[in-house]
Amino acid sequence: MSMRTRSPVDVPIPRTAVLWLLGSQLLSLWLHATHLPVWLWAVVAFVLGWRWLTHLGRVSYPDRRIKTLAVIAASVAVFMAFERRLTLESASAFLIAASSLKLLEMKVRRDGYVVGYLSFFVLGTGFLFDQGILSGLYGVLAVWCLTTALVTLHGQGSAASGQTHSLRRSSVQAGRLAGGILLVSLPMMLVLYLLFPRMGPLWSFTLQSGKAKSGLSEEMAAGDIVDLSQSDELAFRVSFSNGQLPAREQLYWRALVLDYYDGRRWLRQSGAPQVSWFNPANPPMPAASNQLEYEIVQEATDKNWLFALTGVQAAERGTGHTSDNRLVARRPVFQRQRYMARSYLQARFSPAGLSAQEQQNSLQLPGDFNPQAREFARQLRRQYSDDRQLLAALLQHFRDQPFYYTLQPPAMATDEVDDFLFNARRGFCAHYAGALVFVARAAGIPARVVTGYQGGEWNESEQYLTVRQFDAHAWAEVWLPGEGWVQTDPTAAVAPDRIQYGLEQAVAEEGSFLQEQLFSAHRLKGIGWLNRLRLELDSLNYYWQRWVLSYDRESQRGLLQNLLGLREYQQALYWLAGSFVAFFALASLWLWWRLRPRPPSPFMRAWQRLQQRGQRLGVVMDPGETAAQYCQRLAQACPAQRSLLLWLGQEINSVLYQPAADTARQRQRLRQLIRALHRVRRQLPGQAQKQPSPATLAKGP
């Protein structure tokens, strides 16, 4: 009867590997915590609990029917939870569900390898959602744990017992080996990061929400920006070329211009504006006192708009400035982007007049909505024939009447502008900007809504500005003869603290700042040490994003030219290939050095030379023979040195097996023993002595 040999991947999983695989599986999911549905976490907890009980021998593995039902149920749940849409979140949820359910049938090493590699992939997809420095450090920890799991999985051991090595000892050894593997791979990782051609994003999924990643939408309803005010997520960071923060009333970061109102929402009607793309052959506008250069590191938005101040001019490839005073990119921003911009803060736009189409778009109003606001506009027009005076009177109306700036506006009626202006008089920036543009249009003044961000938090020590979602803002632009489009912010008339100090100060009395994020660090600025820690961590994230995450094709090209003098990617590929050769050559040399035969110690060299002299005398040391036994046999072949050889055997046993407590004393005894070995070897005859024959002995002397 033939015996069938099991493949190495079909043997049971070592007990240590099971523990590491379960822990690593859980670690790989942490970066998905913000977007996974609660029910999926319940599934993960149930699967991990079942597999742990199986590991303890308290429950059995599920049969085929249970596993089939679990896969079907998880697939249907993901399909329904994400409204039957293929998005980045739904794809990640399906992957996580599949990798978790794989644990239910993890019996042999082959299954363990599949779980380990799936966990690597799950961890990698987590960085599509969060790429902060803390997430990066956490990723290093998770990769080390996963590598340790694979090392323990590949090692020797039994699934039933841990008699060969204790679990703790095997875990420590595997962890050290995994750390060494990661440390050795670090140089090659840096070479690949710096020299491998930078590519654009390989994904273009839309997030589960209908809004862009930045939070701003291509349309504006009254409550949209109120929702953003409850989020402390990062929008972008700015550093200025002169290292100084401009006046806060100049920090209006433009994103979108909305010129169509349907009675509830503000949208864009005029279509794609004319874009002047950056051309290095065309010189920039002459430098002026109001010129401001700055660098922005912007989070992904899934749109092609870029944030910039008024009077913007494109300053690098792939960007352009539009006819409506905005900065745009050639491609949607699917990943964090770093770019330069230049603004002329006192520049005028369309001062000579508007085209017929622009005039029509900027005066559009829907149907018979808001009759009271229309009548109010007619009254203002009868009092003021000059557009600027009418606009000043409208802003004074906001100052004089009991208007309130709040993050908790009441629900508005169908005629939203009427209800806001004459009844509620409580609202957010979107209410004020929309109401001013409506009244201005009703009075015959071209006007439009602009959305973006206002202000930001200035880091004095590192000299950069951080703009977050709660800095989202909406304001108005009106067209005045001879002046062109003029920025007008009614929020500044009602709540000047919002412009000068930010949202937190503006709503301090009602306590609504980030009320939905009770544990946000931005709510704890009053605690000095905690606020300093927050600023330090924010600085680390800024430099991480600026120099590591924003290392794109342009940055790589500049590095290769300035550092290595390379002007073509072909040369960089030669460097990359050379780095591979050098890396593997050094790795081979290091492995040879680690695995080379160790040179014998001085004692062993002296002992081996004594054995070589004994071989000439016909005395060969047997396997397992002690030094004292060998010296006794050697003494029989060399009677003249008998007493010396017997003493040598005893001395060797004493020095090696009864060491002195004092290390220095032990080293001295060992040196004396080595000298004795050399002295005895020199006294032994060079060859075996010839024994006299019986006839010779009979003759006598």
ROFI-769069 format. One line per 3 residues: for each residue x negated, y negated, z negated of C-alpha. Coordinates in nm, 2 decimals, m for minus. Layout:
<sites>
X,Y,Z  ...
</sites>
This chain:
<sites>
0.00,0.00,0.00  m0.15,m0.33,0.11  m0.17,m0.62,m0.14
m0.05,m0.96,m0.01  m0.27,m1.26,m0.11  m0.09,m1.58,m0.20
m0.20,m1.90,m0.03  m0.36,m2.16,m0.27  m0.07,m2.39,m0.21
0.18,m2.12,m0.31  0.04,m2.07,m0.67  0.24,m2.22,m0.96
0.17,m2.58,m1.06  m0.07,m2.63,m1.35  0.11,m2.76,m1.66
m0.11,m3.07,m1.68  m0.01,m3.16,m1.32  0.36,m3.14,m1.39
0.32,m3.40,m1.66  0.12,m3.63,m1.44  0.35,m3.59,m1.15
0.66,m3.68,m1.35  0.50,m3.98,m1.50  0.36,m4.10,m1.17
0.70,m4.06,m1.00  0.85,m4.30,m1.26  0.56,m4.55,m1.23
0.60,m4.56,m0.85  0.96,m4.69,m0.89  0.90,m4.99,m1.12
0.83,m5.23,m0.83  1.19,m5.15,m0.70  1.35,m5.24,m1.03
1.50,m5.57,m0.91  1.69,m5.44,m0.61  1.79,m5.08,m0.69
2.15,m5.02,m0.79  2.21,m4.91,m1.15  2.36,m4.57,m1.04
2.03,m4.48,m0.86  1.84,m4.53,m1.19  2.09,m4.30,m1.35
2.02,m4.03,m1.08  1.64,m4.07,m1.14  1.68,m4.03,m1.51
1.89,m3.72,m1.47  1.65,m3.56,m1.23  1.35,m3.64,m1.45
1.53,m3.50,m1.75  1.63,m3.18,m1.57  1.28,m3.12,m1.44
1.13,m3.18,m1.79  1.37,m2.93,m1.94  1.27,m2.68,m1.67
0.91,m2.74,m1.76  0.99,m2.66,m2.12  1.17,m2.34,m2.00
1.51,m2.45,m2.14  1.70,m2.47,m1.81  1.65,m2.30,m1.48
1.59,m2.44,m1.13  1.91,m2.54,m0.95  2.02,m2.30,m0.68
2.06,m2.39,m0.31  2.42,m2.49,m0.35  2.35,m2.75,m0.62
2.06,m2.89,m0.43  2.27,m2.93,m0.11  2.55,m3.10,m0.30
2.30,m3.34,m0.46  2.15,m3.44,m0.13  2.49,m3.50,0.03
2.61,m3.70,m0.27  2.30,m3.91,m0.28  2.32,m3.99,0.09
2.68,m4.08,0.08  2.62,m4.30,m0.23  2.34,m4.49,m0.06
2.55,m4.53,0.25  2.85,m4.67,0.07  2.65,m4.88,m0.19
2.49,m5.09,0.09  2.80,m5.13,0.29  2.69,m4.89,0.57
2.41,m5.13,0.67  2.05,m5.04,0.75  1.85,m5.29,0.54
1.52,m5.29,0.36  1.69,m5.21,0.03  1.91,m4.93,0.17
1.61,m4.76,0.34  1.41,m4.79,0.01  1.70,m4.65,m0.19
1.73,m4.35,0.04  1.36,m4.28,0.02  1.36,m4.30,m0.36
1.66,m4.07,m0.38  1.49,m3.82,m0.16  1.16,m3.82,m0.34
1.34,m3.79,m0.68  1.56,m3.50,m0.57  1.24,m3.32,m0.45
1.15,m3.28,m0.81  1.44,m3.04,m0.86  1.26,m2.78,m0.64
0.90,m2.85,m0.74  0.77,m2.51,m0.82  0.44,m2.45,m0.64
0.15,m2.67,m0.54  0.29,m2.73,m0.20  0.59,m2.90,m0.36
0.36,m3.10,m0.59  0.16,m3.24,m0.30  0.48,m3.35,m0.12
0.61,m3.52,m0.44  0.27,m3.69,m0.49  0.25,m3.82,m0.13
0.61,m3.94,m0.14  0.53,m4.13,m0.46  0.24,m4.31,m0.28
0.48,m4.41,m0.01  0.75,m4.53,m0.25  0.49,m4.74,m0.44
0.38,m4.89,m0.11  0.73,m5.00,m0.01  0.76,m5.17,m0.35
0.51,m5.43,m0.23  0.75,m5.54,0.04  0.95,m5.70,m0.24
0.69,m5.83,m0.48  0.32,m5.90,m0.41  0.23,m6.11,m0.72
m0.10,m6.05,m0.90  0.07,m5.86,m1.18  0.23,m5.63,m0.93
m0.11,m5.58,m0.77  m0.27,m5.49,m1.10  0.02,m5.26,m1.18
m0.02,m5.10,m0.83  m0.39,m5.02,m0.92  m0.27,m4.85,m1.24
0.00,m4.65,m1.05  m0.25,m4.55,m0.77  m0.49,m4.42,m1.04
m0.21,m4.22,m1.21  m0.10,m4.07,m0.87  m0.46,m3.98,m0.78
m0.51,m3.82,m1.12  m0.19,m3.62,m1.06  m0.33,m3.49,m0.73
m0.66,m3.41,m0.90  m0.49,m3.21,m1.17  m0.27,m3.04,m0.91
m0.57,m2.93,m0.72  m0.76,m2.81,m1.03  m0.75,m2.47,m1.19
m0.49,m2.37,m1.45  m0.18,m2.17,m1.51  0.18,m2.28,m1.51
0.25,m2.06,m1.81  m0.03,m2.14,m2.04  m0.31,m2.38,m2.10
m0.56,m2.14,m2.25  m0.85,m2.22,m2.01  m0.86,m2.59,m2.11
m0.65,m2.79,m2.34  m0.41,m3.04,m2.17  m0.59,m3.33,m2.32
m0.93,m3.23,m2.20  m0.82,m3.15,m1.85  m0.63,m3.48,m1.83
m0.93,m3.68,m1.94  m1.15,m3.50,m1.69  m0.90,m3.56,m1.41
m0.86,m3.92,m1.50  m1.24,m3.98,m1.49  m1.27,m3.81,m1.15
m0.97,m4.02,m1.01  m1.13,m4.34,m1.14  m1.46,m4.24,m0.98
m1.28,m4.18,m0.65  m1.11,m4.52,m0.66  m1.44,m4.69,m0.76
m1.63,m4.53,m0.47  m1.36,m4.62,m0.22  m1.36,m4.99,m0.33
m1.65,m5.10,m0.09  m1.48,m4.94,0.21  m1.15,m5.10,0.11
m1.31,m5.44,0.11  m1.47,m5.39,0.44  m1.14,m5.28,0.60
m0.96,m5.58,0.44  m1.21,m5.83,0.57  m1.30,m5.69,0.91
m1.00,m5.48,1.04  m0.80,m5.69,1.28  m0.51,m5.86,1.10
m0.17,m5.76,1.24  0.18,m5.91,1.21  0.44,m5.74,1.00
0.56,m5.41,1.12  0.91,m5.45,0.97  1.19,m5.70,1.06
1.47,m5.58,0.83  1.72,m5.83,0.70  1.77,m5.82,0.32
2.09,m5.70,0.17  2.22,m6.05,0.11  2.33,m6.26,0.40
2.09,m6.53,0.30  1.72,m6.56,0.39  1.46,m6.47,0.14
1.40,m6.83,0.04  1.76,m6.86,m0.07  1.86,m7.13,0.17
2.11,m7.05,0.43  2.17,m7.19,0.78  2.50,m7.33,0.65
2.59,m7.51,0.33  2.91,m7.48,0.13  2.95,m7.68,m0.19
2.86,m7.38,m0.42  2.56,m7.24,m0.23  2.29,m7.46,m0.38
2.46,m7.42,m0.73  2.38,m7.05,m0.70  2.02,m7.12,m0.62
1.99,m7.35,m0.92  2.01,m7.03,m1.14  1.71,m6.87,m0.99
1.34,m6.93,m1.08  1.20,m6.74,m0.79  0.91,m6.90,m0.60
0.99,m7.09,m0.28  0.64,m7.23,m0.19  0.33,m7.39,m0.33
0.16,m7.71,m0.21  m0.19,m7.85,m0.24  m0.27,m8.20,m0.12
m0.59,m8.29,0.06  m0.66,m8.58,m0.17  m0.58,m8.37,m0.48
m0.31,m8.62,m0.60  0.06,m8.59,m0.63  0.27,m8.84,m0.42
0.55,m9.03,m0.59  0.83,m8.79,m0.68  1.09,m8.99,m0.47
0.88,m8.89,m0.17  0.89,m8.52,m0.24  1.18,m8.43,m0.02
1.08,m8.10,0.15  1.29,m8.07,0.46  1.42,m7.73,0.59
1.74,m7.78,0.79  1.95,m8.05,0.94  2.33,m7.98,0.95
2.55,m8.20,1.16  2.88,m8.01,1.20  3.16,m8.00,0.93
3.45,m7.75,0.96  3.63,m7.87,0.65  3.46,m7.64,0.41
3.10,m7.58,0.53  2.82,m7.78,0.69  2.67,m7.61,1.00
2.43,m7.69,1.28  2.61,m7.78,1.61  2.35,m7.95,1.82
2.17,m7.62,1.90  1.79,m7.58,1.92  1.61,m7.91,1.90
1.32,m8.01,2.11  0.99,m7.88,1.97  0.64,m8.03,2.02
0.41,m7.74,1.96  0.06,m7.79,1.83  m0.20,m7.83,2.10
m0.56,m7.87,1.99  m0.63,m8.05,2.31  m0.39,m8.33,2.21
m0.53,m8.57,1.95  m0.32,m8.63,1.64  m0.15,m8.96,1.56
m0.39,m9.23,1.45  m0.47,m9.21,1.08  m0.26,m9.45,0.87
m0.24,m9.55,0.50  0.08,m9.35,0.47  m0.07,m9.03,0.62
m0.07,m8.73,0.40  m0.23,m8.39,0.47  m0.13,m8.08,0.27
m0.14,m7.71,0.27  0.16,m7.49,0.19  0.18,m7.12,0.09
0.54,m7.04,0.17  0.73,m6.73,0.07  0.91,m6.52,0.34
1.24,m6.66,0.47  1.32,m6.44,0.77  1.37,m6.77,0.96
1.13,m6.98,1.16  1.17,m7.30,0.96  0.88,m7.43,0.75
0.89,m7.67,0.46  0.74,m8.02,0.51  0.78,m8.38,0.41
0.94,m8.64,0.64  0.74,m8.77,0.93  0.58,m8.43,0.98
0.33,m8.35,1.26  0.22,m7.99,1.34  m0.15,m7.94,1.24
m0.23,m7.58,1.34  m0.15,m7.31,1.60  0.18,m7.15,1.59
0.36,m7.45,1.44  0.55,m7.74,1.59  0.75,m8.04,1.49
1.11,m8.09,1.61  1.30,m8.39,1.73  1.50,m8.39,1.41
1.19,m8.44,1.19  1.13,m8.08,1.08  0.84,m7.83,1.10
0.90,m7.49,1.26  0.70,m7.17,1.34  0.70,m6.98,1.67
0.81,m6.66,1.49  1.03,m6.60,1.19  0.85,m6.59,0.86
0.88,m6.23,0.77  0.59,m6.24,0.52  0.41,m6.50,0.31
0.26,m6.77,0.53  m0.01,m7.03,0.47  m0.02,m7.33,0.69
m0.14,m7.69,0.72  0.08,m7.99,0.78  0.04,m8.37,0.82
0.31,m8.62,0.74  0.35,m9.00,0.81  0.58,m9.10,0.53
0.68,m9.44,0.68  0.75,m9.31,1.03  1.08,m9.40,1.20
1.29,m9.17,1.40  1.52,m9.27,1.69  1.51,m9.64,1.60
1.60,m9.74,1.96  1.93,m9.55,1.95  2.10,m9.21,1.99
2.20,m9.03,2.30  2.57,m8.98,2.37  2.55,m8.62,2.25
2.37,m8.71,1.93  2.62,m8.99,1.87  2.91,m8.75,1.91
2.75,m8.48,1.69  2.67,m8.73,1.41  3.03,m8.87,1.40
3.22,m8.54,1.42  3.50,m8.48,1.16  3.75,m8.20,1.15
4.12,m8.25,1.21  4.32,m8.43,0.94  4.11,m8.31,0.64
4.06,m8.55,0.35  4.29,m8.84,0.43  4.20,m9.04,0.11
3.84,m9.04,0.20  3.92,m9.16,0.55  4.12,m9.44,0.41
3.84,m9.53,0.16  3.60,m9.55,0.46  3.84,m9.78,0.64
3.86,m10.01,0.34  3.48,m10.03,0.32  3.46,m10.10,0.69
3.70,m10.39,0.65  3.49,m10.54,0.37  3.15,m10.48,0.53
3.07,m10.51,0.90  2.70,m10.44,0.84  2.62,m10.07,0.82
2.35,m10.12,0.56  2.58,m10.32,0.33  2.85,m10.06,0.37
2.61,m9.79,0.27  2.49,m9.99,m0.03  2.85,m10.04,m0.14
2.91,m9.67,m0.11  2.61,m9.59,m0.33  2.72,m9.85,m0.58
3.06,m9.68,m0.60  2.88,m9.36,m0.71  2.70,m9.56,m0.98
3.00,m9.75,m1.11  3.26,m9.48,m1.12  3.25,m9.20,m1.37
3.07,m8.94,m1.15  2.88,m8.67,m1.33  2.60,m8.44,m1.21
2.66,m8.09,m1.32  2.58,m7.73,m1.24  2.94,m7.63,m1.35
3.16,m7.81,m1.10  3.53,m7.73,m1.10  3.70,m7.56,m0.81
3.80,m7.80,m0.54  4.13,m7.82,m0.35  4.17,m7.77,0.03
4.08,m8.14,0.09  3.75,m8.09,m0.09  3.60,m8.43,m0.03
3.92,m8.61,m0.15  3.94,m8.39,m0.46  3.58,m8.46,m0.55
3.58,m8.84,m0.49  3.91,m8.92,m0.65  3.99,m8.65,m0.90
3.71,m8.42,m1.03  3.41,m8.65,m0.98  3.19,m8.38,m1.11
2.96,m8.19,m0.88  2.62,m8.09,m0.76  2.39,m8.24,m0.49
2.59,m8.06,m0.21  2.91,m8.24,m0.32  2.75,m8.58,m0.32
2.56,m8.54,0.01  2.86,m8.40,0.18  3.10,m8.67,0.05
2.86,m8.95,0.16  2.81,m8.81,0.51  3.19,m8.77,0.55
3.27,m9.12,0.44  2.99,m9.27,0.65  3.12,m9.09,0.96
3.47,m9.20,0.89  3.34,m9.55,0.88  3.17,m9.51,1.22
2.81,m9.46,1.09  2.62,m9.16,1.23  2.52,m8.93,0.95
2.41,m8.58,0.88  2.32,m8.35,0.59  1.97,m8.23,0.52
1.89,m7.93,0.30  1.56,m7.82,0.15  1.39,m7.88,m0.19
1.31,m8.18,m0.40  1.03,m8.23,m0.65  0.85,m7.94,m0.80
0.62,m7.87,m1.10  0.28,m8.02,m1.08  m0.02,m7.83,m1.22
m0.25,m8.10,m1.34  m0.55,m7.88,m1.41  m0.55,m7.69,m1.07
m0.38,m7.98,m0.88  m0.11,m7.80,m0.69  0.27,m7.82,m0.68
0.50,m7.53,m0.73  0.85,m7.55,m0.59  1.11,m7.29,m0.70
1.46,m7.20,m0.60  1.62,m7.42,m0.87  1.45,m7.72,m0.69
1.69,m7.66,m0.39  1.85,m7.99,m0.29  2.08,m8.15,m0.03
2.08,m8.51,0.07  2.20,m8.73,0.35  2.05,m8.92,0.65
2.23,m9.21,0.81  2.14,m9.38,1.14  2.10,m9.76,1.11
2.04,m9.99,1.41  1.68,m10.09,1.45  1.57,m9.86,1.17
1.67,m9.51,1.30  1.74,m9.23,1.07  1.72,m9.34,0.70
1.71,m9.10,0.41  1.99,m9.16,0.16  2.03,m8.95,m0.15
2.35,m9.02,m0.35  2.23,m8.78,m0.62  1.96,m9.04,m0.71
2.24,m9.29,m0.77  2.43,m9.07,m1.00  2.15,m8.87,m1.17
1.81,m9.04,m1.12  1.66,m8.80,m1.37  1.71,m8.52,m1.11
1.47,m8.70,m0.88  1.22,m8.83,m1.13  1.20,m8.53,m1.37
1.37,m8.24,m1.21  1.68,m8.03,m1.26  1.60,m7.93,m1.62
1.61,m8.29,m1.74  1.91,m8.37,m1.53  2.13,m8.11,m1.70
1.97,m8.10,m2.04  2.29,m8.22,m2.21  2.51,m7.95,m2.08
2.25,m7.68,m2.13  2.32,m7.51,m1.79  1.96,m7.48,m1.67
1.89,m7.12,m1.58  2.17,m7.01,m1.82  2.19,m6.68,m1.63
1.82,m6.60,m1.69  1.80,m6.62,m2.07  1.44,m6.47,m2.07
1.30,m6.69,m1.80  0.97,m6.85,m1.90  1.09,m7.18,m1.76
1.35,m7.20,m2.04  1.07,m7.17,m2.30  0.86,m7.47,m2.21
0.90,m7.61,m2.56  0.68,m7.33,m2.70  0.33,m7.47,m2.64
0.12,m7.15,m2.62  0.38,m6.96,m2.42  0.40,m7.25,m2.17
0.02,m7.26,m2.14  0.02,m6.88,m2.08  0.29,m6.93,m1.81
0.08,m7.20,m1.63  m0.23,m6.99,m1.64  m0.05,m6.69,m1.50
0.10,m6.92,m1.23  m0.25,m7.05,m1.14  m0.38,m6.69,m1.10
m0.08,m6.61,m0.87  m0.15,m6.93,m0.67  m0.51,m6.83,m0.60
m0.41,m6.47,m0.54  m0.16,m6.58,m0.28  m0.38,m6.85,m0.12
m0.70,m6.64,m0.08  m0.58,m6.28,m0.08  m0.22,m6.25,0.04
m0.25,m6.53,0.29  m0.56,m6.38,0.46  m0.41,m6.38,0.81
m0.56,m6.37,1.16  m0.66,m6.74,1.15  m0.83,m6.70,0.82
m1.01,m6.39,0.94  m1.13,m6.56,1.25  m1.27,m6.85,1.04
m1.44,m6.61,0.80  m1.60,m6.41,1.09  m1.73,m6.73,1.26
m1.85,m6.90,0.95  m2.00,m6.61,0.75  m2.11,m6.37,1.02
m2.13,m6.59,1.33  m1.89,m6.36,1.52  m1.66,m6.52,1.78
m1.49,m6.21,1.93  m1.30,m5.92,1.77  m1.52,m5.68,1.97
m1.82,m5.79,1.76  m1.62,m5.74,1.44  m1.53,m5.39,1.55
m1.90,m5.32,1.59  m1.96,m5.44,1.24  m1.66,m5.23,1.12
m1.80,m4.91,1.29  m2.14,m4.98,1.14  m1.99,m5.02,0.80
m1.83,m4.68,0.84  m2.16,m4.52,0.93  m2.34,m4.69,0.65
m2.06,m4.60,0.40  m2.07,m4.23,0.49  m2.45,m4.22,0.50
m2.46,m4.37,0.15  m2.19,m4.14,0.03  m2.38,m3.84,0.17
m2.70,m3.96,0.00  m2.52,m4.01,m0.33  m2.36,m3.66,m0.31
m2.70,m3.51,m0.24  m2.85,m3.69,m0.53  m2.57,m3.58,m0.76
m2.59,m3.21,m0.64  m2.96,m3.18,m0.60  m3.14,m2.91,m0.82
m3.25,m3.07,m1.14  m3.63,m3.06,m1.20  m3.73,m2.84,m1.49
m3.83,m3.00,m1.82  m4.19,m3.00,m1.92  m4.13,m2.71,m2.16
m3.96,m2.51,m1.88  m4.25,m2.58,m1.64  m4.50,m2.46,m1.90
m4.29,m2.15,m1.98  m4.25,m2.07,m1.61  m4.63,m2.09,m1.55
m4.69,m1.86,m1.85  m4.44,m1.61,m1.69  m4.63,m1.64,m1.35
m4.95,m1.55,m1.53  m4.77,m1.25,m1.69  m4.65,m1.13,m1.35
m5.01,m1.10,m1.24  m5.07,m0.88,m1.54  m4.77,m0.67,m1.44
m4.53,m0.80,m1.71  m4.21,m0.94,m1.56  m3.94,m1.10,m1.78
m3.61,m0.91,m1.78  m3.27,m1.08,m1.76  m3.14,m1.15,m2.11
m3.47,m1.10,m2.27  m3.57,m1.35,m2.54  m3.89,m1.54,m2.55
m4.01,m1.34,m2.86  m3.94,m1.01,m2.69  m4.12,m1.11,m2.38
m4.43,m1.23,m2.58  m4.43,m0.89,m2.76  m4.45,m0.70,m2.43
m4.71,m0.95,m2.30  m4.91,m0.89,m2.61  m4.92,m0.51,m2.54
m5.08,m0.59,m2.20  m5.33,m0.83,m2.36  m5.44,m0.69,m2.69
m5.71,m0.95,m2.73  m5.44,m1.23,m2.75  m5.19,m1.02,m2.94
m5.18,m1.23,m3.26  m5.16,m1.56,m3.05  m4.88,m1.43,m2.84
m4.67,m1.30,m3.13  m4.72,m1.64,m3.30  m4.61,m1.82,m2.98
m4.28,m1.61,m2.96  m4.19,m1.70,m3.32  m4.27,m2.07,m3.26
m4.05,m2.09,m2.95  m3.76,m1.94,m3.15  m3.82,m2.18,m3.43
m3.84,m2.49,m3.21  m3.55,m2.41,m2.98  m3.30,m2.24,m3.23
m3.40,m2.42,m3.55  m3.44,m2.78,m3.44  m3.56,m3.04,m3.69
m3.30,m3.29,m3.82  m3.52,m3.58,m3.73  m3.52,m3.64,m3.35
m3.87,m3.78,m3.36  m3.99,m3.48,m3.55  m3.82,m3.25,m3.30
m3.99,m3.42,m3.00  m4.33,m3.39,m3.17  m4.27,m3.01,m3.23
m4.17,m2.97,m2.87  m4.49,m3.14,m2.75  m4.70,m2.92,m2.97
m4.52,m2.61,m2.83  m4.60,m2.72,m2.47  m4.97,m2.76,m2.55
m4.97,m2.42,m2.72  m4.81,m2.26,m2.40  m5.09,m2.42,m2.19
m5.36,m2.30,m2.43  m5.22,m1.94,m2.44  m5.19,m1.93,m2.06
m5.55,m2.03,m2.01  m5.67,m1.76,m2.26  m5.49,m1.48,m2.08
m5.70,m1.27,m1.83  m5.65,m1.35,m1.46  m5.55,m1.00,m1.38
m5.46,m0.67,m1.55  m5.75,m0.51,m1.73  m5.85,m0.17,m1.58
m5.80,0.11,m1.83  m6.10,0.36,m1.86  m6.04,0.72,m1.73
m6.04,1.02,m1.98  m6.37,1.14,m1.83  m6.53,0.81,m1.90
m6.40,0.81,m2.26  m6.53,1.17,m2.31  m6.88,1.07,m2.21
m6.90,0.82,m2.49  m7.15,0.55,m2.50
</sites>
